[in-house]
């Protein structure tokens, strides 16, 4: 049974006869059109990386970051519509603040992800709103260790050792499967993340991009989510570019 073109994609709150919500599927297309975002769970933390597409040379470098901090021990990276990502981050910060005020302890990564996923899912239920046009990778370290989750536009969320979203997600997942997760160190995970982003970027089709990498690690950052140091980022990019160039020479 097919329901394409029958009007079931006009409302966010109506299922098609074959059980599909087309508005959620369309939201997923917005994710697939954006740059790749990945998350890696390592021995004592999480590494997040994003291929932020630069749409114009006139843009200020470093603006409109797609990796942000929700609470001091939790970060999020996303692919899709940037304003939607900012709104979800704002909601996450509100949830984390409320949790601290109520229970006097930082919110766990699992609890935050569950609350955010419920918030995203609510935007698939009513005709007056539209689904979030992002897939978010939430990662952090709490009292029970490092955790990595992905929240889809439908509101579904899953725990991962390595996660990827965006236009290069399939190639990125293949590369992530080659890593020794979650036994890799945080520094090695940063270098691996850079290599994966560069490997999945298509120079012939895609525009220039900025590489964003952040981490939260008990050994490297004392459990605080922050962007990796400039020196480590530059080293990771250099190694990634060298490997990418070597692969291109082998193909030629």
N, CA, C and O of each residue as an XYZ file, in Angstrom:
1008
protein
N       0.846     -1.195      0.000
C       0.000      0.000      0.000
C       0.879      1.242      0.000
O       1.871      1.300      0.727
N       0.533      2.212     -0.789
C       1.272      3.456     -0.820
C       0.355      4.613     -0.506
O      -0.832      4.587     -0.833
N       0.910      5.634      0.132
C       0.108      6.805      0.463
C       0.795      8.084      0.011
O       0.464      9.167      0.493
N       1.745      7.973     -0.905
C       2.436      9.144     -1.419
C       1.463      9.958     -2.269
O       0.804      9.427     -3.162
N       1.384     11.253     -1.976
C       0.544     12.142     -2.761
C      -0.930     12.066     -2.448
O      -1.741     12.618     -3.192
N      -1.300     11.408     -1.382
C      -2.723     11.277     -1.058
C      -3.166     12.262      0.007
O      -4.305     12.192      0.469
N      -2.287     13.187      0.411
C      -2.659     14.196      1.383
C      -2.314     13.866      2.809
O      -2.549     14.684      3.699
N      -1.763     12.691      3.062
C      -1.428     12.320      4.429
C      -0.144     12.999      4.918
O       0.228     12.859      6.083
N       0.525     13.729      4.037
C       1.722     14.449      4.454
C       1.424     15.909      4.781
O       2.350     16.678      5.041
N       0.169     16.303      4.774
C      -0.203     17.694      5.033
C      -0.361     17.987      6.517
O      -0.279     19.145      6.928
N      -0.584     16.971      7.318
C      -0.787     17.163      8.752
C       0.247     16.378      9.530
O       0.596     15.256      9.165
N       0.730     16.971     10.595
C       1.721     16.321     11.439
C       1.101     15.294     12.374
O       1.813     14.455     12.926
N      -0.197     15.345     12.557
C      -0.847     14.504     13.567
C      -1.655     13.356     12.973
O      -2.472     12.748     13.663
N      -1.427     13.055     11.683
C      -2.216     12.019     11.015
C      -1.295     10.945     10.445
O      -0.306     11.248      9.778
N      -1.632      9.691     10.716
C      -0.906      8.580     10.120
C      -1.487      8.278      8.743
O      -2.680      8.467      8.506
N      -0.641      7.812      7.848
C      -1.121      7.311      6.566
C      -1.695      5.910      6.788
O      -1.454      5.318      7.840
N      -2.442      5.367      5.834
C      -3.018      4.015      6.004
C      -1.981      2.924      6.252
O      -2.286      1.899      6.862
N      -0.737      3.148      5.772
C       0.300      2.144      6.020
C       1.178      2.500      7.216
O       2.294      1.998      7.346
N       0.662      3.381      8.099
C       1.316      3.621      9.381
C       2.508      4.543      9.351
O       3.384      4.434     10.209
N       2.573      5.452      8.388
C       3.715      6.353      8.283
C       3.333      7.771      8.668
O       2.207      8.207      8.431
N       4.276      8.484      9.263
C       4.122      9.906      9.538
C       5.077     10.637      8.606
O       6.278     10.709      8.865
N       4.538     11.176      7.525
C       5.392     11.741      6.485
C       6.143     12.973      6.950
O       7.261     13.209      6.492
N       5.569     13.770      7.844
C       6.254     14.966      8.312
C       7.541     14.602      9.072
O       8.538     15.319      8.984
N       7.515     13.498      9.808
C       8.717     13.035     10.492
C       9.755     12.559      9.475
O      10.951     12.798      9.641
N       9.294     11.891      8.434
C      10.214     11.436      7.391
C      10.833     12.626      6.658
O      12.012     12.594      6.306
N      10.046     13.669      6.430
C      10.578     14.864      5.781
C      11.609     15.556      6.680
O      12.600     16.099      6.194
N      11.368     15.530      7.985
C      12.334     16.108      8.921
C      13.668     15.364      8.840
O      14.734     15.970      8.945
N      13.595     14.056      8.656
C      14.816     13.258      8.532
C      15.597     13.636      7.274
O      16.823     13.527      7.246
N      14.891     14.078      6.239
C      15.564     14.522      5.009
C      16.393     15.774      5.271
O      17.461     15.945      4.684
N      15.908     16.654      6.153
C      16.671     17.851      6.513
C      17.974     17.465      7.198
O      18.997     18.127      7.022
N      17.933     16.393      7.979
C      19.138     15.897      8.652
C      20.120     15.348      7.624
O      21.319     15.620      7.692
N      19.608     14.579      6.676
C      20.458     13.939      5.678
C      21.121     14.942      4.734
O      22.110     14.616      4.077
N      20.581     16.159      4.663
C      21.144     17.177      3.771
C      22.252     17.987      4.438
O      22.906     18.795      3.778
N      22.471     17.784      5.730
C      23.454     18.582      6.459
C      24.752     17.800      6.652
O      24.824     16.611      6.342
N      25.774     18.481      7.168
C      27.074     17.867      7.381
C      27.022     16.732      8.402
O      26.068     16.607      9.170
N      28.054     15.923      8.390
C      28.125     14.737      9.250
C      28.475     15.120     10.685
O      29.319     15.985     10.920
N      27.818     14.470     11.633
C      28.158     14.598     13.055
C      28.373     13.199     13.604
O      27.628     12.277     13.274
N      29.391     13.037     14.443
C      29.667     11.722     15.012
C      29.934     11.829     16.508
O      30.314     12.888     17.007
N      29.732     10.730     17.211
C      30.052     10.630     18.625
C      30.785      9.330     18.882
O      30.445      8.297     18.306
N      31.782      9.374     19.740
C      32.587      8.194     20.056
C      32.648      8.019     21.567
O      32.998      8.948     22.294
N      32.305      6.825     22.032
C      32.426      6.500     23.451
C      33.780      5.848     23.684
O      34.081      4.811     23.092
N      34.596      6.445     24.541
C      35.930      5.905     24.797
C      36.045      5.409     26.236
O      35.042      5.322     26.945
N      37.257      5.084     26.666
C      37.446      4.441     27.963
C      36.901      5.261     29.125
O      36.258      4.727     30.029
N      37.163      6.549     29.090
C      36.766      7.369     30.240
C      36.015      8.630     29.826
O      36.017      9.627     30.547
N      35.373      8.580     28.663
C      34.650      9.771     28.241
C      33.990      9.645     26.883
O      33.777      8.552     26.358
N      33.672     10.823     26.330
C      32.972     10.927     25.054
C      33.664     11.962     24.181
O      34.143     12.982     24.678
N      33.716     11.701     22.886
C      34.220     12.675     21.908
C      33.126     12.944     20.884
O      32.532     12.012     20.342
N      32.861     14.222     20.619
C      31.882     14.637     19.621
C      32.592     15.408     18.515
O      33.502     16.192     18.785
N      32.178     15.188     17.273
C      32.787     15.895     16.139
C      31.720     16.226     15.103
O      30.777     15.461     14.897
N      31.883     17.378     14.454
C      30.915     17.837     13.463
C      31.628     18.412     12.247
O      32.612     19.142     12.367
N      31.108     18.066     11.081
C      31.521     18.673      9.815
C      30.556     19.838      9.559
O      29.472     19.646      9.008
N      30.964     21.045      9.967
C      30.084     22.201      9.820
C      30.320     22.842      8.455
O      31.355     23.464      8.216
N      29.337     22.678      7.560
C      29.458     23.198      6.208
C      29.477     24.725      6.222
O      28.633     25.352      6.862
N      30.436     25.321      5.521
C      30.547     26.778      5.412
C      29.846     27.210      4.137
O      30.356     26.984      3.039
N      28.687     27.824      4.271
C      27.863     28.175      3.110
C      28.346     29.424      2.387
O      27.981     29.653      1.234
N      29.165     30.235      3.056
C      29.662     31.464      2.438
C      31.024     31.814      3.015
O      31.264     31.620      4.207
N      31.915     32.329      2.181
C      33.236     32.743      2.641
C      33.161     34.009      3.489
O      34.137     34.389      4.135
N      32.008     34.655      3.484
C      31.835     35.879      4.258
C      31.480     35.619      5.721
O      31.497     36.537      6.540
N      31.164     34.386      6.041
C      30.795     34.049      7.413
C      32.004     34.148      8.348
O      33.129     33.834      7.958
N      31.759     34.584      9.569
C      32.816     34.680     10.569
C      33.222     33.274     11.005
O      32.362     32.490     11.406
N      34.505     32.937     10.938
C      34.947     31.601     11.366
C      34.581     31.331     12.821
O      34.738     32.192     13.687
N      34.092     30.127     13.070
C      33.747     29.746     14.434
C      32.345     30.102     14.864
O      31.933     29.752     15.970
N      31.587     30.805     14.001
C      30.223     31.183     14.358
C      29.265     30.015     14.130
O      29.581     29.070     13.407
N      28.097     30.093     14.755
C      27.040     29.093     14.571
C      27.532     27.664     14.837
O      27.377     26.773     14.001
N      28.112     27.472     15.991
C      28.659     26.160     16.341
C      27.552     25.110     16.447
O      26.451     25.394     16.920
N      27.863     23.904     16.001
C      26.907     22.800     16.057
C      27.235     21.799     17.154
O      26.611     20.742     17.245
N      28.211     22.133     17.985
C      28.461     21.395     19.220
C      28.284     22.387     20.358
O      28.909     23.447     20.364
N      27.436     22.048     21.317
C      27.163     22.955     22.422
C      27.099     22.190     23.741
O      26.925     20.971     23.763
N      27.242     22.923     24.827
C      27.184     22.347     26.166
C      25.784     22.512     26.735
O      25.220     23.606     26.707
N      25.223     21.423     27.252
C      23.916     21.479     27.909
C      24.100     21.673     29.408
O      23.541     22.607     29.983
N      24.875     20.806     30.046
C      25.298     20.982     31.425
C      26.815     20.830     31.415
O      27.381     20.438     30.394
N      27.475     21.124     32.503
C      28.942     21.145     32.463
C      29.538     19.783     32.119
O      30.680     19.707     31.668
N      28.782     18.708     32.326
C      29.297     17.359     32.062
C      28.639     16.707     30.842
O      28.870     15.530     30.568
N      27.821     17.469     30.109
C      27.081     16.913     28.969
C      27.171     17.849     27.770
O      26.962     19.055     27.899
N      27.481     17.290     26.605
C      27.509     18.060     25.373
C      26.599     17.443     24.336
O      26.165     16.301     24.483
N      26.307     18.200     23.283
C      25.455     17.700     22.208
C      25.996     18.188     20.871
O      26.438     19.330     20.744
N      25.954     17.311     19.882
C      26.284     17.648     18.502
C      25.085     17.269     17.647
O      24.411     16.278     17.929
N      24.813     18.044     16.610
C      23.626     17.745     15.815
C      23.834     18.055     14.340
O      24.651     18.898     13.968
N      23.073     17.352     13.515
C      22.976     17.624     12.085
C      21.545     18.023     11.780
O      20.604     17.485     12.363
N      21.384     18.967     10.867
C      20.047     19.417     10.508
C      19.926     20.917     10.596
O      20.894     21.635     10.349
N      18.751     21.401     10.945
C      18.471     22.831     10.995
C      19.057     23.442     12.269
O      18.689     23.055     13.378
N      19.961     24.387     12.101
C      20.653     24.983     13.249
C      19.706     25.615     14.271
O      19.902     25.402     15.467
N      18.686     26.384     13.859
C      17.775     26.944     14.861
C      17.057     25.875     15.688
O      16.820     26.068     16.881
N      16.712     24.757     15.064
C      16.077     23.665     15.800
C      17.040     23.090     16.840
O      16.641     22.742     17.951
N      18.314     22.999     16.457
C      19.321     22.505     17.385
C      19.481     23.434     18.578
O      19.598     22.983     19.718
N      19.485     24.735     18.307
C      19.606     25.705     19.404
C      18.418     25.597     20.359
O      18.579     25.685     21.576
N      17.231     25.407     19.797
C      16.033     25.304     20.628
C      16.101     24.063     21.520
O      15.729     24.119     22.693
N      16.575     22.946     20.966
C      16.685     21.716     21.758
C      17.736     21.881     22.854
O      17.541     21.405     23.972
N      18.845     22.549     22.544
C      19.875     22.800     23.546
C      19.321     23.668     24.672
O      19.588     23.414     25.847
N      18.549     24.692     24.311
C      17.937     25.561     25.316
C      17.005     24.777     26.237
O      16.992     24.988     27.449
N      16.226     23.868     25.644
C      15.334     23.029     26.437
C      16.136     22.107     27.346
O      15.767     21.889     28.500
N      17.229     21.569     26.827
C      18.084     20.695     27.629
C      18.688     21.424     28.813
O      18.763     20.872     29.910
N      19.119     22.663     28.603
C      19.679     23.450     29.702
C      18.620     23.732     30.768
O      18.912     23.739     31.964
N      17.402     23.962     30.319
C      16.311     24.193     31.258
C      16.033     22.939     32.092
O      15.809     23.022     33.300
N      16.050     21.779     31.432
C      15.834     20.516     32.137
C      16.946     20.269     33.162
O      16.683     19.843     34.287
N      18.189     20.541     32.759
C      19.320     20.319     33.658
C      19.254     21.260     34.860
O      19.557     20.860     35.985
N      18.859     22.506     34.618
C      18.751     23.492     35.703
C      17.648     23.096     36.687
O      17.822     23.172     37.903
N      16.523     22.677     36.137
C      15.400     22.266     36.989
C      15.771     21.052     37.832
O      15.427     20.980     39.012
N      16.477     20.096     37.220
C      16.891     18.878     37.941
C      17.806     19.241     39.105
O      17.635     18.726     40.210
N      18.777     20.123     38.867
C      19.687     20.536     39.936
C      18.935     21.224     41.068
O      19.223     21.007     42.245
N      17.961     22.062     40.694
C      17.199     22.762     41.706
C      16.335     21.836     42.544
O      16.118     22.087     43.729
N      15.843     20.769     41.932
C      14.950     19.837     42.630
C      15.709     18.798     43.449
O      15.382     18.553     44.611
N      16.726     18.187     42.836
C      17.409     17.050     43.478
C      18.793     17.387     44.042
O      19.413     16.557     44.707
N      19.277     18.608     43.775
C      20.564     19.080     44.301
C      21.764     18.292     43.781
O      22.828     18.310     44.400
N      21.609     17.612     42.667
C      22.708     16.887     42.015
C      22.605     17.110     40.508
O      21.523     17.422     40.009
N      23.712     16.955     39.769
C      23.655     17.099     38.311
C      22.769     16.013     37.695
O      22.702     14.895     38.207
N      22.107     16.340     36.623
C      21.256     15.383     35.938
C      22.114     14.319     35.253
O      23.184     14.635     34.732
N      21.663     13.077     35.247
C      22.396     12.015     34.554
C      22.184     12.150     33.051
O      21.196     12.733     32.605
N      23.111     11.612     32.283
C      23.010     11.697     30.821
C      21.756     10.975     30.326
O      21.073     11.451     29.419
N      21.461      9.825     30.930
C      20.290      9.048     30.521
C      18.993      9.789     30.813
O      18.089      9.809     29.978
N      18.894     10.395     31.986
C      17.676     11.123     32.353
C      17.468     12.332     31.443
O      16.347     12.605     31.015
N      18.547     13.053     31.148
C      18.429     14.211     30.259
C      17.989     13.781     28.875
O      17.110     14.403     28.278
N      18.597     12.714     28.360
C      18.243     12.238     27.025
C      16.792     11.803     26.971
O      16.094     12.083     25.996
N      16.330     11.119     28.010
C      14.941     10.672     28.061
C      13.981     11.860     28.038
O      12.964     11.819     27.346
N      14.292     12.902     28.778
C      13.429     14.082     28.814
C      13.445     14.828     27.478
O      12.403     15.282     27.006
N      14.616     14.951     26.877
C      14.700     15.634     25.585
C      13.983     14.839     24.492
O      13.313     15.418     23.636
N      14.124     13.511     24.524
C      13.450     12.678     23.530
C      11.935     12.809     23.663
O      11.230     12.850     22.655
N      11.429     12.874     24.890
C      10.005     13.072     25.093
C       9.541     14.419     24.573
O       8.439     14.540     24.037
N      10.383     15.431     24.730
C      10.071     16.772     24.225
C      10.011     16.764     22.695
O       9.103     17.344     22.100
N      10.988     16.101     22.063
C      11.009     16.012     20.597
C       9.796     15.232     20.092
O       9.180     15.608     19.095
N       9.457     14.142     20.787
C       8.326     13.314     20.361
C       7.008     14.081     20.435
O       6.106     13.846     19.632
N       6.895     14.995     21.393
C       5.662     15.786     21.526
C       5.418     16.644     20.286
O       4.276     16.982     19.974
N       6.497     16.996     19.579
C       6.363     17.814     18.375
C       5.949     16.987     17.153
O       5.877     17.511     16.041
N       5.684     15.717     17.359
C       5.160     14.883     16.267
C       3.677     14.569     16.478
O       3.094     13.815     15.698
N       3.059     15.134     17.518
C       1.703     14.731     17.898
C       0.624     15.737     17.507
O      -0.550     15.380     17.412
N       1.013     16.987     17.280
C       0.008     18.035     17.128
C       0.110     18.718     15.774
O       1.200     18.893     15.228
N      -1.026     19.095     15.253
C      -1.082     19.717     13.933
C      -0.531     21.136     13.943
O      -0.171     21.666     12.891
N      -0.459     21.757     15.116
C      -0.031     23.148     15.216
C       1.484     23.315     15.263
O       1.981     24.441     15.268
N       2.216     22.216     15.297
C       3.679     22.279     15.343
C       4.253     21.360     14.268
O       3.525     20.591     13.641
N       5.567     21.450     14.063
C       6.230     20.534     13.139
C       7.347     19.802     13.862
O       7.816     20.276     14.897
N       7.785     18.663     13.351
C       8.866     17.915     14.005
C      10.185     18.682     13.972
O      10.381     19.567     13.140
N      11.070     18.338     14.872
C      12.417     18.907     14.873
C      13.183     18.398     13.648
O      13.183     17.202     13.358
N      13.824     19.305     12.947
C      14.598     18.925     11.766
C      16.046     18.636     12.095
O      16.944     19.090     11.386
N      16.288     17.889     13.156
C      17.655     17.548     13.565
C      17.709     16.120     14.091
O      16.701     15.561     14.524
N      18.894     15.547     14.044
C      19.227     14.364     14.826
C      20.354     14.793     15.760
O      21.373     15.319     15.312
N      20.169     14.570     17.043
C      21.122     15.051     18.042
C      21.883     13.889     18.661
O      21.303     12.853     18.985
N      23.185     14.073     18.821
C      24.035     13.106     19.515
C      24.382     13.700     20.870
O      25.085     14.707     20.954
N      23.890     13.075     21.921
C      24.091     13.561     23.291
C      25.122     12.678     23.978
O      24.990     11.454     23.994
N      26.146     13.303     24.546
C      27.185     12.532     25.212
C      27.664     13.214     26.473
O      27.684     14.442     26.555
N      28.051     12.417     27.457
C      28.560     12.990     28.693
C      29.043     11.925     29.655
O      28.965     10.728     29.382
N      29.543     12.391     30.783
C      30.044     11.488     31.833
C      29.337     11.846     33.130
O      29.329     13.006     33.542
N      28.743     10.842     33.773
C      28.092     11.061     35.066
C      28.597     10.044     36.080
O      29.640      9.428     35.862
N      27.880      9.857     37.182
C      28.329      8.976     38.258
C      28.475      7.521     37.834
O      29.185      6.749     38.478
N      27.790      7.141     36.732
C      27.870      5.745     36.274
C      28.780      5.570     35.059
O      28.821      4.492     34.467
N      29.511      6.626     34.683
C      30.452      6.515     33.585
C      30.032      7.288     32.351
O      29.102      8.092     32.417
N      30.704      7.059     31.214
C      30.365      7.766     29.973
C      29.137      7.163     29.287
O      28.913      5.954     29.335
N      28.348      8.033     28.648
C      27.146      7.599     27.937
C      27.029      8.378     26.631
O      27.381      9.556     26.556
N      26.522      7.689     25.598
C      26.345      8.306     24.284
C      24.993      7.889     23.717
O      24.695      6.698     23.630
N      24.177      8.864     23.332
C      22.848      8.600     22.794
C      22.609      9.417     21.525
O      23.231     10.457     21.309
N      21.694      8.919     20.691
C      21.225      9.671     19.529
C      19.713      9.839     19.630
O      18.990      8.875     19.881
N      19.238     11.075     19.433
C      17.807     11.372     19.433
C      17.377     11.681     18.009
O      17.918     12.586     17.375
N      16.402     10.928     17.506
C      15.922     11.092     16.136
C      14.739     12.076     16.099
O      14.162     12.377     17.144
N      14.372     12.582     14.907
C      13.230     13.501     14.800
C      11.914     12.911     15.298
O      11.000     13.652     15.659
N      11.813     11.596     15.320
C      10.597     10.945     15.812
C      10.497     10.974     17.333
O       9.425     10.734     17.889
N      11.603     11.266     18.008
C      11.653     11.205     19.461
C      12.260      9.915     19.974
O      12.473      9.770     21.177
N      12.541      8.979     19.087
C      13.207      7.734     19.494
C      14.664      8.039     19.850
O      15.304      8.881     19.220
N      15.177      7.345     20.866
C      16.593      7.518     21.199
C      17.223      6.167     21.505
O      16.571      5.247     21.999
N      18.518      6.079     21.192
C      19.247      4.817     21.326
C      20.618      5.090     21.943
O      21.214      6.144     21.722
N      21.104      4.127     22.715
C      22.451      4.212     23.254
C      23.457      3.596     22.290
O      23.175      2.566     21.677
N      24.623      4.214     22.151
C      25.618      3.751     21.180
C      27.030      3.758     21.770
O      27.325      4.477     22.724
N      27.889      2.933     21.171
C      29.332      3.038     21.394
C      29.920      4.041     20.417
O      30.873      4.751     20.740
N      29.349      4.097     19.224
C      29.738      5.070     18.211
C      28.512      5.428     17.395
O      27.788      4.538     16.947
N      28.267      6.714     17.193
C      27.056      7.163     16.503
C      27.418      8.148     15.411
O      28.420      8.856     15.510
N      26.595      8.194     14.362
C      26.809      9.133     13.264
C      25.468      9.553     12.689
O      24.517      8.772     12.662
N      25.404     10.790     12.231
C      24.204     11.310     11.584
C      24.627     12.324     10.535
O      25.789     12.728     10.493
N      23.690     12.738      9.684
C      24.037     13.650      8.606
C      24.259     12.922      7.295
O      24.024     11.717      7.195
N      24.713     13.657      6.291
C      24.812     13.095      4.933
C      25.847     11.982      4.815
O      25.710     11.104      3.963
N      26.872     12.005      5.648
C      27.905     10.967      5.550
C      27.789      9.898      6.612
O      28.778      9.247      6.946
N      26.590      9.706      7.150
C      26.426      8.817      8.301
C      26.776      7.358      7.991
O      27.361      6.674      8.830
N      26.424      6.877      6.796
C      26.681      5.470      6.492
C      28.169      5.179      6.401
O      28.652      4.189      6.951
N      28.897      6.050      5.702
C      30.347      5.878      5.605
C      31.003      6.049      6.965
O      31.953      5.339      7.293
N      30.494      6.997      7.764
C      31.056      7.227      9.094
C      30.823      6.017      9.995
O      31.711      5.631     10.755
N      29.646      5.420      9.917
C      29.355      4.242     10.742
C      30.290      3.086     10.378
O      30.736      2.342     11.252
N      30.578      2.942      9.097
C      31.496      1.879      8.673
C      32.882      2.086      9.274
O      33.539      1.126      9.677
N      33.328      3.349      9.333
C      34.633      3.649      9.920
C      34.611      3.476     11.435
O      35.587      3.011     12.025
N      33.504      3.847     12.058
C      33.382      3.702     13.509
C      33.441      2.233     13.928
O      33.978      1.906     14.986
N      32.890      1.360     13.102
C      32.882     -0.065     13.419
C      34.288     -0.663     13.427
O      34.506     -1.727     14.005
N      35.229      0.010     12.796
C      36.608     -0.475     12.746
C      37.389     -0.125     14.010
O      38.461     -0.680     14.250
N      36.858      0.790     14.817
C      37.555      1.219     16.024
C      37.331      0.237     17.173
O      36.340     -0.493     17.194
N      38.249      0.230     18.115
C      38.140     -0.641     19.293
C      37.343      0.095     20.373
O      37.900      0.608     21.343
N      36.036      0.130     20.176
C      35.161      0.852     21.112
C      34.602     -0.118     22.145
O      34.251     -1.247     21.806
N      34.516      0.315     23.411
C      34.857      1.646     23.937
C      36.232      1.689     24.599
O      36.424      2.432     25.561
N      37.182      0.915     24.109
C      38.486      0.794     24.768
C      39.514      1.801     24.279
O      40.652      1.796     24.748
N      39.135      2.662     23.348
C      40.042      3.655     22.789
C      40.216      4.801     23.793
O      39.292      5.110     24.545
N      41.388      5.427     23.805
C      41.616      6.564     24.692
C      40.959      7.816     24.115
O      40.623      7.856     22.931
N      40.778      8.822     24.942
C      40.118     10.054     24.503
C      40.927     10.755     23.410
O      40.356     11.225     22.426
N      42.242     10.829     23.571
C      43.074     11.500     22.567
C      43.049     10.747     21.241
O      42.982     11.362     20.176
N      43.101      9.432     21.302
C      43.027      8.637     20.069
C      41.657      8.786     19.421
O      41.546      8.774     18.195
N      40.615      8.925     20.237
C      39.265      9.105     19.706
C      39.145     10.443     18.973
O      38.454     10.533     17.958
N      39.811     11.477     19.480
C      39.809     12.787     18.808
C      40.435     12.671     17.425
O      39.899     13.188     16.445
N      41.573     11.990     17.355
C      42.255     11.824     16.061
C      41.431     10.966     15.112
O      41.375     11.236     13.912
N      40.791      9.933     15.650
C      39.947      9.071     14.824
C      38.740      9.839     14.307
O      38.336      9.659     13.158
N      38.159     10.695     15.144
C      36.991     11.483     14.742
C      37.343     12.418     13.586
O      36.575     12.556     12.634
N      38.505     13.058     13.676
C      38.940     13.959     12.602
C      39.121     13.193     11.292
O      38.709     13.662     10.231
N      39.737     12.016     11.371
C      39.956     11.209     10.163
C      38.631     10.794      9.536
O      38.497     10.788      8.312
N      37.645     10.445     10.372
C      36.351     10.012      9.847
C      35.629     11.167      9.163
O      35.052     10.986      8.091
N      35.655     12.353      9.773
C      34.998     13.514      9.162
C      35.628     13.848      7.817
O      34.916     14.115      6.849
N      36.948     13.836      7.748
C      37.623     14.139      6.486
C      37.387     13.040      5.454
O      37.278     13.323      4.262
N      37.309     11.798      5.900
C      37.099     10.680      4.974
C      35.708     10.703      4.367
O      35.526     10.284      3.224
N      34.722     11.186      5.118
C      33.345     11.181      4.625
C      33.000     12.458      3.855
O      31.963     12.519      3.195
N      33.861     13.479      3.933
C      33.598     14.729      3.213
C      33.930     14.548      1.736
O      35.011     14.074      1.388
N      33.000     14.925      0.880
C      33.178     14.809     -0.566
C      33.583     16.171     -1.129
O      32.746     17.060     -1.285
N      34.877     16.325     -1.433
C      35.372     17.619     -1.919
C      34.757     18.027     -3.246
O      34.628     19.219     -3.525
N      34.374     17.056     -4.069
C      33.851     17.376     -5.403
C      32.417     17.896     -5.349
O      31.980     18.606     -6.254
N      31.682     17.542     -4.289
C      30.275     17.931     -4.193
C      30.007     18.945     -3.081
O      29.199     19.859     -3.245
N      30.689     18.775     -1.953
C      30.395     19.599     -0.786
C      31.207     20.884     -0.774
O      32.254     20.982     -1.413
N      30.709     21.858     -0.041
C      31.417     23.119      0.144
C      32.482     22.941      1.224
O      32.606     21.873      1.824
N      33.252     24.013      1.461
C      34.245     23.967      2.516
C      33.564     23.724      3.866
O      32.368     23.971      4.023
N      34.327     23.247      4.817
C      33.742     22.988      6.126
C      34.731     23.313      7.233
O      35.942     23.365      7.019
N      34.186     23.528      8.410
C      34.982     23.684      9.618
C      34.811     22.431     10.469
O      33.705     21.908     10.607
N      35.896     21.963     11.028
C      35.847     20.786     11.898
C      35.708     21.231     13.349
O      36.550     21.967     13.865
N      34.650     20.784     13.996
C      34.450     21.050     15.420
C      34.597     19.732     16.181
O      33.985     18.729     15.814
N      35.403     19.737     17.232
C      35.561     18.543     18.070
C      35.547     18.970     19.538
O      36.239     19.908     19.935
N      34.753     18.270     20.324
C      34.724     18.505     21.766
C      34.859     17.170     22.485
O      34.717     16.108     21.880
N      35.132     17.238     23.776
C      35.232     16.012     24.557
C      34.848     16.268     26.002
O      34.882     17.400     26.484
N      34.486     15.202     26.674
C      34.288     15.209     28.117
C      34.911     13.917     28.631
O      34.503     12.821     28.246
N      35.900     14.059     29.504
C      36.699     12.907     29.914
C      37.135     13.079     31.360
O      37.483     14.182     31.781
N      37.117     11.992     32.117
C      37.557     12.079     33.512
C      39.063     12.315     33.612
O      39.526     12.921     34.578
N      39.829     11.848     32.632
C      41.283     11.999     32.677
C      41.764     13.282     32.006
O      42.747     13.876     32.451
N      41.090     13.720     30.944
C      41.554     14.867     30.164
C      40.897     16.182     30.578
O      41.540     17.231     30.541
N      39.635     16.138     30.969
C      38.911     17.385     31.281
C      38.282     17.378     32.667
O      37.532     18.290     33.014
N      38.584     16.354     33.463
C      38.012     16.211     34.806
C      36.485     16.191     34.782
O      35.826     16.724     35.675
N      35.941     15.564     33.741
C      34.503     15.383     33.648
C      33.732     16.579     33.140
O      32.507     16.614     33.252
N      34.425     17.567     32.582
C      33.774     18.779     32.067
C      33.764     18.747     30.544
O      34.780     18.439     29.922
N      32.618     19.066     29.942
C      32.530     19.115     28.486
C      33.134     20.407     27.971
O      32.756     21.493     28.411
N      34.069     20.297     27.043
C      34.714     21.474     26.457
C      35.292     21.118     25.096
O      35.472     19.945     24.768
N      35.577     22.150     24.312
C      36.214     21.910     23.023
C      37.664     21.487     23.242
O      38.307     21.915     24.201
N      38.169     20.648     22.348
C      39.538     20.155     22.507
C      40.520     21.310     22.342
O      40.214     22.278     21.646
N      41.683     21.229     22.961
C      42.679     22.300     22.826
C      43.069     22.528     21.366
O      43.049     21.604     20.553
N      43.419     23.755     21.054
C      43.758     24.128     19.676
C      44.882     23.261     19.124
O      44.832     22.838     17.969
N      45.898     22.994     19.946
C      47.049     22.207     19.484
C      46.631     20.789     19.093
O      47.077     20.265     18.071
N      45.778     20.174     19.905
C      45.317     18.817     19.600
C      44.428     18.802     18.370
O      44.512     17.880     17.559
N      43.572     19.813     18.218
C      42.718     19.898     17.040
C      43.549     20.040     15.777
O      43.275     19.380     14.774
N      44.560     20.893     15.818
C      45.428     21.092     14.646
C      46.187     19.821     14.302
O      46.341     19.489     13.127
N      46.665     19.104     15.320
C      47.365     17.837     15.077
C      46.421     16.804     14.469
O      46.796     16.092     13.537
N      45.207     16.720     14.990
C      44.228     15.768     14.473
C      43.868     16.095     13.027
O      43.748     15.195     12.197
N      43.695     17.377     12.726
C      43.384     17.777     11.347
C      44.543     17.476     10.409
O      44.327     17.031      9.282
N      45.768     17.714     10.861
C      46.939     17.451     10.024
C      47.034     15.962      9.683
O      47.256     15.600      8.527
N      46.868     15.116     10.673
C      46.927     13.673     10.433
C      45.790     13.216      9.517
O      45.981     12.354      8.659
N      44.608     13.804      9.709
C      43.457     13.436      8.878
C      43.676     13.829      7.423
O      43.366     13.060      6.513
N      44.214     15.033      7.205
C      44.470     15.494      5.839
C      45.533     14.637      5.159
O      45.411     14.311      3.979
N      46.572     14.274      5.903
C      47.632     13.439      5.332
C      47.090     12.074      4.918
O      47.412     11.576      3.839
N      46.278     11.478      5.763
C      45.712     10.164      5.442
C      44.751     10.269      4.267
O      44.707      9.385      3.410
N      43.983     11.354      4.230
C      43.035     11.556      3.134
C      43.767     11.721      1.813
O      43.339     11.185      0.790
N      44.875     12.465      1.833
C      45.677     12.662      0.620
C      46.333     11.368      0.169
O      46.415     11.096     -1.029
N      46.801     10.565      1.124
C      47.423      9.277      0.780
C      46.414      8.341      0.101
O      46.745      7.642     -0.856
N      45.190      8.342      0.611
C      44.151      7.486      0.025
C      43.811      7.944     -1.399
O      43.577      7.113     -2.277
N      43.785      9.265     -1.628
C      43.493      9.788     -2.960
C      44.594      9.410     -3.942
O      44.313      9.095     -5.098
N      45.871      9.440     -3.480
C      46.982      9.074     -4.352
C      46.914      7.590     -4.716
O      47.219      7.207     -5.846
N      46.515      6.763     -3.757
C      46.408      5.321     -4.016
C      45.304      5.046     -5.035
O      45.440      4.158     -5.877
N      44.211      5.809     -4.958
C      43.099      5.629     -5.909
C      43.511      6.042     -7.311
O      43.099      5.427     -8.295
N      44.341      7.106     -7.401
C      44.816      7.561     -8.715
C      45.789      6.558     -9.328
O      46.288      6.778    -10.432
